[in-house]
Amino acid sequence: MEDSTKPIHCPPDETVASRLLRNGRYAGEYYKPFPPNHFAPKPGQQSLDIAIIGAGIAGLNAAVALVQSGHNVELKMFERSKFAHEIGAAIHMCPNATRILSYYEFDFEAARATQLHQSSLLDAHTLEILRIARTPDTVRLYGASYSLFHRVDLHQQLQKLATEPRPNTKYVAKINLSSEILDIDLDGTVILTSGERMKKDLIVVADGVRTKFAAKVVSDQISTGVSPTEKVVYRFLIPTERLLEDPRTRSLFEGEGFQANIARLDDRRLVWYPCRQGALQNFGFFVPGKIQGYEQEVWNIPVDRETFLKDCSPLHPILQAVCSKADDIKLFQLCMRKQPIPALTKGSVVLIGDAAHPMLPHQGQGGAMAVEDGAALGVLLSDLRSKKDVPRRLQLFQELRFNRVSAVQILSSVGQDEIHKVVKAAQPFFEGPVPTTVEGLNDYNYTPNILRDALELLRQDRKDSLAKQEQKGYASSRI
Ligand SMILES: Cc1cc2nc3c(=O)[nH]c(=O)nc-3n(C[C@H](O)[C@H](O)[C@H](O)COP(=O)(O)OP(=O)(O)OC[C@H]3O[C@@H](n4cnc5c(N)ncnc54)[C@H](O)[C@@H]3O)c2cc1C
C-alpha cells in the first residue's frame, strides 16, 4: 500500500489539485476518469467463459465489469434467493465505489442516489447533539460522490447494466435465478443442485457472508466460517412524509438538506439516513443480542414486535415514537470472520465480496470492497491474449486486493473512534502507519482508484515480463 494510508490533514474544502496522491501522482491525474469502454475488447482478445456464484452487489458488479471489459464471454450467474434479501434497506456508497460505478456508466439518477449534507451524533437518551459535521465535498477531495441508495435501486441498476446490450460489448450477462450451486471444483467445474454440471474457464465466488465455497481456495486448517458477534441490527424503512406528519417526530426530519444521524447509548445505537432522494428514511438499530439459528439466515430474520419495542424503551420518547412507526422490520445477525484468509484465488476460482472478506458495517465499506473487487477483476482480465495468462492475472488480483481488503476487514470490526483496539492486527496489511483519525480513515478508504491501480499493475507486469524475456534472449545469444 502506498502513502495514502497516512492521514492527510487538510480542511475538507482544500482543492484536491494540491494533494499528492499514490505513486507520486496528483489527484487530477490519478482521478482523471477513463473514457467509457476504455477496457472494451481489442481485436484478437481471448474471451473467457465465466460463472459467478451469487448475484448480490459483488456478483452483479463483477458481471458488469467483466462484460464491459469485453471478454467475448457469456456470463452466467447463479442466484438462490431471487434477490429476496435486497429488500428493505439502504446503503452508503463511498467515493472509492462511486468512481467505479461512474466509469461503468451507472445511472445515478435512475437509482435515485441521495447526497448527504451533514451528519450528527446525538445522545439517544436526551437527544442532545454531541457533534455535527458537514459532509466533506468528496467530489473535490476524492474525485467522486458519496451517495446513498435504496439497495433495491442499486441492485436494479447494476442488473440493468449487466444484462442490457451495449454497442461495445458483444455479450451480456445471463442471470439464472433460483439455481443453487451444489459444489464447485478448482478446475472450473460447477455442479448445480439439479445435478447439471458445467465447465467454465473461471468461477467467481460471490456467495456472501455464509459462503459455502470460500473454503475451496484455502487450506483445511483455515476457517472461512463466520461467528455471530454480540450485536444484532433491526433494519427498517419509514416514509419521510409519515415522520413529518407527526408533530412528535417532525423536528428530527424537517430542515434543509439530507442528514445522517447516530443516536447512541452505552450498549446500543440507532442510525438513520435518507434514501430515494429523501422520500424514505433508512434505520439500523444496533442492540446487544445473538440470534438462535443465524446459521440458516443472517439477513432477513423475522422480528417479534414486542421484543423490538422493548429494545427501544431506553431511547428518548421522540426516538421511540419514530421506531413505533416501523412496519416491516427485519433483523440482521452481525457476523465476523476471525481473521482475513490468506488467499483470494486458487486454480480457476476467485473469491470476491463478503465471501472473501466479510466485515462489520462500522466503516460502511463492505459493499464498496465488493465493487472494488469486481472492477479489479474486470481490468486485470481485460486485453487477454491467451487462456494461459489467466493464472498470472489472478495472481495480480491477489497482489492488488489482499492487503486492501484484509485491512478494511479488520478496521471495520470496530467503530471509527475505537481503531486503537485493532492497530496491531491491522499493521501487517499496511506499509505505513495504520490511520487512526477519522480523516486518516476516510483517506485510506476513499482514495484508491482501483481501476487505475489495476491498470498500472497490469502494465508494470507486462513490462517486467518483457524485460525478463529480453534478458533471457540476451543470455541465450551469449551461449
Ligand atoms: C447492517 C449493515 C449495513 C451495511 N451498510 C453498508 C454501507 O453503508 N456501505 C457498504 O459499502 N456496505 C455496507 N454493508 C455491507 C454490505 O451490505 C455487504 O458487504 C454487501 O452486501 C456484500 O455483498 P455480496 O454480494 O458479497 O454478498 P450478498 O449480498 O450476501 O450476496 C450473496 C448472494 O449469493 C447468493 N448465494 C449464496 N449461496 C449461493 C449458492 N450456493 N448458489 C447460488 N447463490 C448463492 C445469495 O442468495 C446472495 O444473493 C452493510 C452490511 C450490514 C449488515
The ligand as an SDF file (V2000), in Angstrom:
LIG
                    3D

 53 58  0  0  0  0  0  0  0  0999 V2000
  -26.4250   -3.5150    8.6870 C   0  0  0  0  0  0  0  0  0  0  0  0
  -25.4590   -3.4260    7.5250 C   0  0  0  0  0  0  0  0  0  0  0  0
  -25.1890   -2.1950    6.9500 C   0  0  0  0  0  0  0  0  0  0  0  0
  -24.2720   -2.1050    5.8960 C   0  0  0  0  0  0  0  0  0  0  0  0
  -24.0130   -0.8840    5.3510 N   0  0  0  0  0  0  0  0  0  0  0  0
  -23.1190   -0.7720    4.3490 C   0  0  0  0  0  0  0  0  0  0  0  0
  -22.8460    0.5010    3.7620 C   0  0  0  0  0  0  0  0  0  0  0  0
  -23.4410    1.5190    4.1430 O   0  0  0  0  0  0  0  0  0  0  0  0
  -21.9290    0.5610    2.7560 N   0  0  0  0  0  0  0  0  0  0  0  0
  -21.2800   -0.5590    2.2870 C   0  0  0  0  0  0  0  0  0  0  0  0
  -20.4610   -0.4430    1.3620 O   0  0  0  0  0  0  0  0  0  0  0  0
  -21.5310   -1.7700    2.8310 N   0  0  0  0  0  0  0  0  0  0  0  0
  -22.4320   -1.9090    3.8310 C   0  0  0  0  0  0  0  0  0  0  0  0
  -22.7010   -3.1330    4.3640 N   0  0  0  0  0  0  0  0  0  0  0  0
  -22.0260   -4.3270    3.8090 C   0  0  0  0  0  0  0  0  0  0  0  0
  -22.6710   -4.7760    2.5140 C   0  0  0  0  0  0  0  0  0  0  0  0
  -24.0730   -4.8470    2.6360 O   0  0  0  0  0  0  0  0  0  0  0  0
  -22.1300   -6.1500    2.1070 C   0  0  0  0  0  0  0  0  0  0  0  0
  -20.7340   -6.1110    2.1640 O   0  0  0  0  0  0  0  0  0  0  0  0
  -22.5480   -6.4960    0.6940 C   0  0  0  0  0  0  0  0  0  0  0  0
  -23.9510   -6.5320    0.5870 O   0  0  0  0  0  0  0  0  0  0  0  0
  -21.9490   -7.8480    0.2970 C   0  0  0  0  0  0  0  0  0  0  0  0
  -22.3740   -8.1930   -0.9870 O   0  0  0  0  0  0  0  0  0  0  0  0
  -22.0980   -9.6490   -1.5480 P   0  0  0  0  0  0  0  0  0  0  0  0
  -22.6200   -9.6150   -2.9470 O   0  0  0  0  0  0  0  0  0  0  0  0
  -20.6920  -10.0380   -1.3260 O   0  0  0  0  0  0  0  0  0  0  0  0
  -22.9560  -10.6230   -0.6590 O   0  0  0  0  0  0  0  0  0  0  0  0
  -24.5350  -10.8230   -0.6060 P   0  0  0  0  0  0  0  0  0  0  0  0
  -25.2210   -9.5350   -0.8420 O   0  0  0  0  0  0  0  0  0  0  0  0
  -24.8280  -11.5650    0.6350 O   0  0  0  0  0  0  0  0  0  0  0  0
  -24.8580  -11.7380   -1.8700 O   0  0  0  0  0  0  0  0  0  0  0  0
  -24.5450  -13.1070   -1.9390 C   0  0  0  0  0  0  0  0  0  0  0  0
  -25.5460  -13.7630   -2.8560 C   0  0  0  0  0  0  0  0  0  0  0  0
  -25.1470  -15.1080   -3.1290 O   0  0  0  0  0  0  0  0  0  0  0  0
  -26.2980  -15.9370   -3.1470 C   0  0  0  0  0  0  0  0  0  0  0  0
  -25.8850  -17.3250   -2.8360 N   0  0  0  0  0  0  0  0  0  0  0  0
  -25.3900  -17.7820   -1.6760 C   0  0  0  0  0  0  0  0  0  0  0  0
  -25.1100  -19.0920   -1.7770 N   0  0  0  0  0  0  0  0  0  0  0  0
  -25.4490  -19.4730   -3.0310 C   0  0  0  0  0  0  0  0  0  0  0  0
  -25.3900  -20.7030   -3.7440 C   0  0  0  0  0  0  0  0  0  0  0  0
  -24.9430  -21.8320   -3.1770 N   0  0  0  0  0  0  0  0  0  0  0  0
  -25.8290  -20.7340   -5.0180 N   0  0  0  0  0  0  0  0  0  0  0  0
  -26.2850  -19.6090   -5.6060 C   0  0  0  0  0  0  0  0  0  0  0  0
  -26.3440  -18.4020   -4.9990 N   0  0  0  0  0  0  0  0  0  0  0  0
  -25.9360  -18.3340   -3.7190 C   0  0  0  0  0  0  0  0  0  0  0  0
  -27.1940  -15.3470   -2.0750 C   0  0  0  0  0  0  0  0  0  0  0  0
  -28.5440  -15.6670   -2.2900 O   0  0  0  0  0  0  0  0  0  0  0  0
  -26.9260  -13.8370   -2.2180 C   0  0  0  0  0  0  0  0  0  0  0  0
  -27.8450  -13.2000   -3.0460 O   0  0  0  0  0  0  0  0  0  0  0  0
  -23.6110   -3.2650    5.4200 C   0  0  0  0  0  0  0  0  0  0  0  0
  -23.8990   -4.5050    5.9890 C   0  0  0  0  0  0  0  0  0  0  0  0
  -24.8050   -4.5850    7.0320 C   0  0  0  0  0  0  0  0  0  0  0  0
  -25.0870   -5.9060    7.6380 C   0  0  0  0  0  0  0  0  0  0  0  0
  1  2  1  0
  2  3  1  0
  2 52  2  0
  3  4  2  0
  4  5  1  0
  4 50  1  0
  5  6  2  0
  6  7  1  0
  6 13  1  0
  7  8  2  0
  7  9  1  0
  9 10  1  0
 10 11  2  0
 10 12  1  0
 12 13  2  0
 13 14  1  0
 14 15  1  0
 14 50  1  0
 15 16  1  0
 16 17  1  0
 16 18  1  0
 18 19  1  0
 18 20  1  0
 20 21  1  0
 20 22  1  0
 22 23  1  0
 23 24  1  0
 24 25  2  0
 24 26  1  0
 24 27  1  0
 27 28  1  0
 28 29  2  0
 28 30  1  0
 28 31  1  0
 31 32  1  0
 32 33  1  0
 33 34  1  0
 33 48  1  0
 34 35  1  0
 35 36  1  0
 35 46  1  0
 36 37  1  0
 36 45  1  0
 37 38  2  0
 38 39  1  0
 39 40  1  0
 39 45  2  0
 40 41  1  0
 40 42  2  0
 42 43  1  0
 43 44  2  0
 44 45  1  0
 46 47  1  0
 46 48  1  0
 48 49  1  0
 50 51  2  0
 51 52  1  0
 52 53  1  0
M  END
$$$$
